[in-house]
Amino acid sequence: MAAHCQVTGAEPGFGHSISHSHRRNKRRFDPNIQKKRYWVPSLRRNVTLQVSAKGIDAVVAEILARGVKL
């Protein structure tokens, strides 16, 4: 599964893990991706999205900015 958020576009970061003796090994920092199922009234069906934990907060903030009560 690709570590890519479909809402915010968060992708993996790359860098090094550094040991106590400062030996460097390449590593990958993956975002916290969760599969989430949402009901979309306009489509009248469920849609499954791969969303990062930050992406869920972004969607909720967007909804609250429109003035919809949750």
Secondary structure, DSSP 8 states (H G I E B T S, - for coil): -----TTT----EEEEEE-TT--EEEEEE---EEEEEEEETTTTEEEEEEEEHHHHHHHHHHHHHTT---
